[in-house]
């Protein structure tokens, strides 16, 4: 979805995107954040956002580091950005991760409400 939105910003109305099979288990790690969601529910929105942002950045860095250690390279490479940390995360994406946590909170609540979880 992220690369598809990026293509829209470049004028590609087809919203062409790409991903790696490695991303399925990595994104699947979000399942382990659900207990965190329940604990954070009473907290102020800005603290929840900072925690989500930090959690996502740590997961992205850690999984990227593991893949780089095991495979010799990481599927994503942010080294061209001045906001990159070891080519594994981009600090300028922090606001997107901040708000992604709220989207996952909504998704979690919707799934609970409809008895899917």
N, C-alpha and C positions, 0 to 999 in steps of 0.2 A: 504494500500500500504506500509506503514511504517513498519508494523510488518512482511509483506511478504518479504521486503528487508532484514530485520533483520534475517529472517530464512535462506536466501541465505548466509549471512555471517557465519551462523552456519553450512553450508554445505547442507541445505535442498533445493535440486534442484526443488522441487515442489512449492517452494515459498509460503508455507503455512502461512497464516496470520489470524488474528482474529480482531474483532471490537465489539463495543457495539451499540445497537440501539440509545443510547444517543448521539452518535457521529454524526448522521445525522443532527439534528438541530444545533449542535455545529459547524460542518463544514459549515452548511448553513449560519452561521453568516458572512462568508467571503463575501457574497453578499453586506453587508453593508460597505465593504472596497473599493468598486468600486469608490465612489466619492473621496476617499483619493488617489486612483491611478491617477485620472485625475489631482488632485492638485499637486501631487508629480512629475509628468512627467518631468518638466523642471529642477528638482533638480539633483545634482550630484549623481551618482550611490551609493556611500558609505553612503550618508545621507539617501537615499531611503531605502537601506538595513537595516540600523540601525532602521529606523522607522518601517519597516515591522517586523523586529525581535522583537522589543518592543511591537508592537500591538499584534502579535501572542502570545507572552509570557503573556501579560496581559489578553488576551481572555482565554488562557488555564488555567491560575491561577484562574481567576474569575469564569469561568464555573465549574472548579473542586471544588472550595470553595463552590459554590452554591449547587452543587450536594451533597457534603459532609455534608453541613448544613441541606439539606432537607432529604436526604436518609440515612444519617449516615455514608456513605462511598462514595468514588469517584471510578469510574470504573478503572482508572489508578492509580497506586501507585508507586511513584518514591522514596519512603523513603529509599530504599536500596542503593541509590547512594549518594556519598559524595557531589555531585553537586546539590542535591535536595533542593528545598525550600518548606517546609511544606509538602513534598511528592506530591505536585501538579504540579510542573514544574522542569525541569532539565536545569541548566545553560549550561551544556556541549552540549545541543541541540541548543543553540543559533546560531551557524554557519548554521545549517540546516534551521532554521527559516529565517535567513538572506537571504539565496538563494531561499527559497520557495517563498518569495515575488516577486522575479524576474520571477519565473515560472508562478505565477499568473498574473503578468503584461503581459507576452507573451500570456497567455491564453485569457486574457481580449482583447488584441489587435487583436488576431486571430478571436475571436467571433465577435468583432465589424466589422472587415474587411469582414467577411462572412455574415454580417447582421443577426446574431443570437441574438445579444443583442439589 
